[in-house]
Amino acid sequence: MSSEPFLRVHVTGTALERGRQYGAQAAHLVAGSMDTYRRIFAHYAGWDWDDVTRHARAYVQPVEAYRTHMLEEMQGIAEGAGLAFEDVLALNVRTEVMFAAVARAAARAPAVAGAPAVAGGCTAFAALPEATADGHTLLGQNWDWIPGTGGNVVVLEAEPDDGPAFVTVVEAGLLAKTGLNSAGMGLVTNALVSDADRGEPGVPYHVILRAILESERLSTALETITRHPRASSANYLIAHRDGEAVNVEAAPGDYACVYTDFPEAGLLGHTNHFTNPRFALKDVGLWDGPDSLLRLRRLERLLEAHRGGIDVAVLREVLSDHFSYPDSVCAHPDPGLPEAEQYTTQFSIVMDLDAIAIWLVQGNPCQSAFIRLETQLAGRNGAHSVAPSQAAGIAGNKQEGLPQ
């Protein structure tokens, strides 16, 4: 039995070929994603699966205008998993379906008692060379989401015919979430919700995440967010192994609804609310999950306390923090909420962009050690070499089997 968390999926070739390989290797988990979101969509939007797939078709034209090959890859995933194209498309617009429903509920609140909310979300950070123990650029996050979704996560490692190779940790059937590529680009992300999130067609969130991982420079990564109208709000924290990072808060619409921030003294953190002072819409995240404010403050304090000595062991300690439990940085289910509105840390990830290395915990980082993943990214496109994969055996501040 493999010691690695999550199913590893390796794909090569054209977009259609990669999609077929992905769908075939993860067919049972793609079906699991469908079953999970069938229940979630019914809870949040009041839609059955046919309603969702009808809505999803409105996103075909924006995606085609943005990146045609991503539609081809979704078609391949569907073929490989034995599903309809619309099923896979619906998974890739799950954010647009859910958070438009949340924004509608917020607009009615408090008139509607018991309006559904997803309190909480992801806690993400970047630590640049001046803040880390070895002068490397580290990037990571806790991915907090609804119970049951973590069981459908895969580690997707792709070697396209053109462009950089990349690894992304993502729900099966979706194109991308957090990850890094062979050009030294890394990405972590947070869900955001504004009153402009109405489910109107545009480029979907998870399609933009994939486009960022296909980028070789920070400037082109920014273009993937700004050049085409977006369908939903989201936060993109992007870094490069050369020691630079940028945080991008984006609302639905064009480049006028993009807000950027840069690290201060080598540190940058983000949770699930808008922080840029130029933001002029209503931040539904402050209604949906007020714990985001506390998680960001706690993250910043803990990182600042270790400035200049941050390494993977320190980051496991930070990401395991339980202040304001259970809606803490290391999130745990709140039994007082309906299951569809609970959230918990589904995985915790740290990436070293200099070494092109990934450490990953399935579930809460307070309960398990990081495992270092062996990937085929090292040595590609000028990447630094990486030592063989091994368990990181981290407890407290003790760091075993990690590069010094």
N, C-alpha and C positions, 0 to 999 in steps of 0.2 A: 504493500500500500504506500502511495506517495506521501511524503511528509509535507508537500507543498499545499498551501491553502488554495481552494477553488480548482476547478477544472482548467487545465491549460489547453488552449486552442491555438494551433499554429497554421497560418494560411499564407499562400504565395500566389503570384500571377496577376491576372487582370482583375478588375473589380468584380465582374460576374463570377469568375473562378474562385476568388477569395470568399465571396458570399456563399457559394455552394459548399465550399469546404467548411466554413464557419457553421452554416446551418446543419450540415450532416454531423459534424463532430459534437455539436451542442444541442441536437434536436430535442432531447428530453427537457433540457433547461429552457429552451425557447418556448416550448409548450407550457412549462411551469411559469414563465413570465406572463404568458397570455392568461393563464388561469388566475394568477395573482391580481393582475390589473383588471381583469373582468370584474372582480369583486370591488377593487378600489374605485374604478370608474363609476360603478353603480352607487357607491357610497357618496362620492364627492359631486358627481355631475348628474346622478340619477339616470344615467344612460346604460342601455344594454350594449353588447358588443357590436351589433349591427349599427346602432347609433354612432358609436365611436368610429367604426371604419368608414361610414359615410362622411363624417366630419373630417377624417384623415385625408380623404381624397383631395380636399381643397388645398393641401400642402404640396401636391405633386408639381404644380407649375412653379412655385417659388424655389423648390429644391432643384428642379431641372434648370432653371435660369442661373442657379448658384453653383452647383456641382453635379452635372449629369451622372457622373460615374457612381454617385452615392445611391441614386435610384437603381442603377444596375446592380450594385452590391446588395441592396435590400431585396431585389428580385431574386438574386442568387441565394440569399439566406432563406427566403421562402421556399425555393425549390429544394434546397438541401434539407430543410426541416419538414418538408411535406405540408406546407401551409400556403395560404393565399398571400399574394403580394400585399393586399390591404391589411392583413393581420400584422405583418412586420412593420409596415408603415405606421399603423396605429401605435405600436410599441415605441416607435421613434418620435412620436408626437405626444407621448404620455404627459410630459410637462405642460404642454399647451392645453390639454384637456383638463388636467387636474387643477392647475393654478388659475386658469380662467374661472373655474368653479369657485375656488377660494376667494378670488377677487369679487365675484358676484355676491358671495355670502357676506363679505366684509362691507360691501356697499349697502346691503340690507340691514346689517347689524346696527344697533341691538334690537331692531324691530322683529328679527327672526330668532327666537330662542333656540339654542342648540345648533347654531350654524356650524358646519364642520370646519375644523382648522387643523393644520399640521404644525403644531407648536414645535419649534426646533429645526434642526437641520445640520449642516456640515460646518466644521471648524477647520480652517485652512491657513497655511503660513508659508512664508519663504524666509530663509536665513542665508544671507550673502556671505562671501568670504571673510569680511571683516568681523562677522559675528560668530563664525564657526570655529571649532577647535583645530581643524586641519586646513582651513582656508578654502574649503570646497563650498559649492552652492547646494543647499539642501532645500527640499520642497516637500510638502506633505499635507495630509488632512485626515480627519475622521469623517467617514461617510455615514451619516445618520439617516435612517429611513425606516419605513414601516416594517414591522415583523413579517417574516416570510419572504421578503425580497432578497435578503442576503443569500438564501439557499439557491438562487438562480444566477449568481455572479460567476463570471468566467474571467480568466486572464487571457486576453486576446493578443497574440503576437503576430504581427503582419509584416510581410516582406513584399511590398508592391513592385510591379514592374518598373515604375518610375516613382521618384520621390523617396524620402527617408523611410526606413523601417521604423516601426513603433510598437510599443506595448501599452495596452490600456486595460484597466480593471473596470469591468462594465457588466451590467445586467445582460443576460443572454438575449440576443436578438437586436440589441441596440448597437449603434455604430461606434460609440466611444463615451468615455467619461474621463476620469483622471488618468494620467500616464506620462510617458516621455518618449522621445524619438532619438534616432541615431545621430541627428545633427546637434544634440545637446539641449534640445528644447524640452521643457517640462510644463505640465499643466495640472492645476487643481481648481476646484470650482465650488460655488455655492448657489443654491436656489435663491432667487429673489422674487418678490411679488409686488407689483404696483397696481394702481387703479387703471393703468393702461393695458393690463393683461386681460384681454377680452376674447382670446381664442381666435383672433382674426389671422388669416393666412399670411405667412411670411416665412423666413428661414427658421426652422425649428432649432431649439437649444442643442439637442444632441448631434445635429448635423454640423453646427458651428464647432462644437467640441472636436469632432473628427477633423474638420478643416484646420483647426489650430495644430493638431498633432501631425498633419501633413505638411506643415510649414517648416522652413529651414532657418528663418530669421525672425526676430521679434517684430520687425516692421511688417512682414507679410502676415504674421499671426494677427497683428492688429487689423490689417485689411480684411481678414476673414470676418471680423466683427462689424466693421464700419461700412463696408461697401454696398451691402444689400440690406433691405428692410428686414428686421428681425420680428419673429412672432411672439417672443416672450422675454420677460426680464430674466437676467442671470448675472452672476459674477464670475469672471475669468481671471485667475491669478496665474500669470505666465512668467517663466524665468528661463534664462539661458546659462549654460555652463561657463560662459565668459564673465559671470558675476553680475548680471543685470536682471531686474525683474520689474514688472508693471502689473498693477491691479486694474481691471476694467469692469466697472459696473455699467450694465446696459439695460435699458428699458425697451419695450417694443417700439419699433419705428426705425428712423434712419440715424445718421451720424450725429445729429443734434442731441440724441438721447444716449450718448456715451460719455462716461465720466471716469477719468483716469487718476490714479494715485501711484506714487513711487515709494520705495522703502525709505525709512528714516534710520540712520546709523546701522544699516544692514538688516533691518527686520521689517516684515510686512505681514499683517494678519487680516483675516476677514471671516465673518460669519454670515448671517442671513438677513441683514438689513443694509440699506443704502447708507453710506457714510460720507460721500462727497458733498461738500456744501453747495455745489451747483445743482444738485438734484432738486427738481421743482414739482414732481408729482406727489401723490399720496403713497407713502410707504406702507403697503398692506402687511409687510413683514412685522411691523411693530404691533399690529393687531393679531396677526397669525401666530407669532412666536416671540414674545417679549424677552424670553431667555437669551435671544441672540445678543442683546446688549451686554448681558453679564458674561456670556461666554467669550466675547471679544475682549472685554476688559481683563478677564482672568488670563486668557491666552497671552495678551500683551505683557502683563505683569510677570508671568512665569518665564517667557522668553527673555525679557529684559534682565531678569535675575541671573540668567546664564549667559548673557552676551559675552562673546569671546571664547566660550567653552562649549558651544552647542554641538552635540554629536547625536548619533542615533539613540544612545542610551538616555540622554537628557530628553530627547523628543518623545520617547516612549513614556517617560515620567510625566511630561507636560500633557500628552494626549490621553493619559490615564486619570487626569484630575477630576475630582468629584465634588468640587464646590457647587452648591445649589442642586445637589442630587435630587431627583434622577435626571433633570434636564440640564446636565452638566456638560463639560467638554467631552468627557467619556459618558455618553448618554445611555440610559437604561429605561425600560418601559415604565410608564406611569399606569399602574393598575386602575386608577380612577377614570381613565379615558377609554372610549371604545377602541377595540383592537385596531381598526383602520386609522385611528387618530393618534395612536401611540407611535413612538419612534425609539430607536436604539442604534448604537454604533454597529454597523454591519461589517465594516472593515476599517482598518487603520493602515496608512501607507506613508512611508518616507522614501524619498528618491534622492540619490546623490547624482547630480547632473554631470560632475567631472568624471566620476567613475562609471557613469551610465549604469547605476545599480539601483535595485529596488528591494526594500524590506516591507513585508506585508504581514498583517495579523488578520485572521478571519474572526470576526466578532469584536468584542471589547478588548482593547489593549491592556486593560487592568487584569485580564484573566489569562492571557497567553503571551508567549514570547514572539518577537518578530522572527520571521523566516526570510532569509536572503534568497531571492529568486535568481536563478541562472537564466540569462537571456542570450540571444544571438546578436544583440545590438553592439556589444563591445568590438572595437576594431573597424566598424563601418563608418564611412564618411569622416574619418579622422578622429573617431572617438577614442578615449583612453582605454587601456586594457583593464579587465576586471578579473579579480581572483575567482576561483571556482565557488559555486554556490555552497552555502552551509547555513545551518541554523544559527541564529544570532544569540540565543541563550541569554537574553537580557533580563536582569533582575535589579531593580533599583538603579544605581549608577554604575553597575558593573557591566562591562561591554566585552563579550567574548566572541572571537572569530570574526571581528570586523577589521577593516583596513585602518591602520594607524597613520 
